[in-house]
Amino acid sequence: MNDFNWRKAGEDPDYRFTLANERTFLAWVRTALAILAAGVLLDQFSKNFASEVVVFTIAVGLCMLAATLFVVAYVHWRNVELAMRLNKTLPQSPVLGVVSVAGMIASITLVALLIVS
């Protein structure tokens, strides 16, 4: 189903479920914005924190994670909305685990850099 016709599929779900799905989407977007801000701040204000290459690599990784989350947030929102319209089981997303692991790796790396510096 292309990106325009799915909105007409099935029946309109209860508006409360649609709004709950939208709130979840917005929570993912807020998370992506926070990760993006962390990457930009790390790049701009942490030049003495570690070598520029390390800081830049971590900052780019955080920004790429944020960009990925923006896309995943939309795709997940769309898939849940479509499942509700077609009265199907709601889809699960493996992204939560990936975000958790990426956040853990970034945190451990930054803690190690703080200890070393």
N, C-alpha and C positions, 0 to 999 in steps of 0.2 A: 504494500500500500504506500503510495507516495506521500509526501509530507503535507499535502493539502486535503486529500480525500479521507484520511483517517478520522478527521474531525466530524465527518458525517456518518461514520460507521456505527452500527448498533443503535442503542438508545442512550439518551442523555442520562448520566448517572445522577444520583442524589447530589445536590449542590454542596452539601457538607463534605462529602468525600472528595469532590473536585477541589474545594478550598483547602482541605487537608493535604492533598497532593501538591497544590501550589505552595503551601507553607513549607513542605519538605523541599521542594525545588528551591525556594528562596533561602532555606538554611544551607543547602549545598552551595548556592551562589555566595552567601556570606562567608562560608568557609574558604571558598576559592579566592575571594577578595582578600581575606586575612592572610592567606598563604602568599598571594601576589605581593601584598604590602610587605610581608616579612622578607621576601626575596629582594625587593627594591631597597628597603631599609638596610638590609645586610650589605648590599653592593655599595650603597652610597655612604654609609656611616661606619663601616668596619674595616677600613683600609689598614689600620694598625693591629687588627685582630689576629691575622695570620697572613700568609703569603697571598698576594693578589690573585694568583691563579686558583688557590683553594677557595677563597671567598667568592670569587666570580663563579666557580663551578657550582658551589652550593646555591648561590643566588639564582643562577640560570636553572638549576634543577628545581628549585622552589617555584620559579615562574612557569616552567614547563608543566609542573604538577598542577598549578592553578589553571593553566590553559586547558589541560586535559579535564579537570573537574568541571569547568564551564560546559564543555561539550557533553560530558557524561551526565551532568545534571539535566540538561535538556532531553537527552535520549531517554533517561530513566523516567522523567516526568511524562514524556510522550507515551512510553510503553505502559506505564501504569494507567494513564488516562484511557488508552486504547483497550487495555484489559478490562477496565471498569465498564466501558461502553459495550464490550462484547460479552460481559458477564463471565470472564475467565479468571483463573487464578492469577493473583498479582505476581509479577516477575521479581525474582531476587537479583541482587546486584553484588558481584564480587568486588566492586570498587571500594567498598567500606574497608575491607581487609587490606587492600593495596594502599589506600590512603593512610591507614594506621601504621603499616610497616614503613612507608616512606616518611611519615612524621617521626617515627621512632628512630630511623636511621639519621635523619637530619638533626634530631635532638641529641643523639649520642655523639655525632660528629661535632656539633657545636659545643657540647659540654667538654669533650676531649680538647678542642681548641682553646676553650677558656682555661682549662687546667694547665695546658702547655704554655699559654701566654701569661 
